Amino acid sequence: MVSRNRSRGRKKKPMIFSAWNYKILAVGLLLVIVGFSAMYIENEVKGFISLYLSPVIIMTGYVSVIVAILKHDRDSSAVPDES
């Protein structure tokens, strides 16, 4: 009974990230996983995929994750009134 009364008085907190941030974050994580998987599957030290393709895919994934974390949507930055 007490928990019901407490939950009614609470206001919803805004989400930290927008939907765009979550999508880019998921794409970045997928790129990192695909890059490491491609490097593991080729299993050659001097192969084309291990030396050239996988590092580019992995770095693209890391950059997209960083962009997804640091990009701030200016439209949702308005703080709602506390009153």
MOBELJO-V661472 format. One record per residue. N is the residue number from 0. D_FIRST is the distance of its C-alpha to the first C-alpha in whole Angstrom. Layout:
N|D_FIRST ; N|D_FIRST
This chain:
0|0 ; 1|4 ; 2|6 ; 3|5 ; 4|7 ; 5|9 ; 6|10 ; 7|12 ; 8|14 ; 9|15 ; 10|19 ; 11|20 ; 12|23 ; 13|27 ; 14|28 ; 15|31 ; 16|33 ; 17|34 ; 18|35 ; 19|39 ; 20|38 ; 21|36 ; 22|39 ; 23|42 ; 24|40 ; 25|40 ; 26|43 ; 27|44 ; 28|43 ; 29|44 ; 30|48 ; 31|47 ; 32|47 ; 33|50 ; 34|52 ; 35|51 ; 36|52 ; 37|55 ; 38|56 ; 39|55 ; 40|57 ; 41|60 ; 42|61 ; 43|64 ; 44|64 ; 45|67 ; 46|65 ; 47|65 ; 48|61 ; 49|60 ; 50|62 ; 51|62 ; 52|59 ; 53|56 ; 54|56 ; 55|56 ; 56|53 ; 57|51 ; 58|52 ; 59|51 ; 60|48 ; 61|47 ; 62|48 ; 63|46 ; 64|43 ; 65|44 ; 66|44 ; 67|41 ; 68|39 ; 69|41 ; 70|42 ; 71|39 ; 72|39 ; 73|40 ; 74|39 ; 75|35 ; 76|36 ; 77|35 ; 78|32 ; 79|30 ; 80|29 ; 81|26 ; 82|26
